[in-house]
Amino acid sequence: MHITTDIKPVTYLKVKAADLLDQINDTRRPVIITQNGEPRAVLQDPKSYEEMRNALGLLKLLAQGEEDIRKGNIRQQEDVFNDLERLLREPLS
């Protein structure tokens, strides 16, 4: 983050919204919007936002998997594949 260019007051957003959107999409760096000197919002380009959401989703799945392991909620790989093969062989109803 570049402090001098990536933190802007809300008045800057009001006056220079188009310029700020260009900056965000060109640099792909988020910009923190402040109000009365306090951080109030973060503006981010859509692609970076989507990538962040996908990464968080993967991290959530990993955390769930680790929790299952800690609880002993596991199955042998061979058993899982055998069950999948059996399900795939069954006729559709």
Secondary structure, 3 states (H helix, E strand, C coil): CCHHHHEEEHHHHHHCHHHHHHHHHHHCCCEEEEECCEEEEEECCHHHHHHHHHHHHHHHHHHHHHHHHHHCCCCCHHHHHHHHHHHHHCCCC
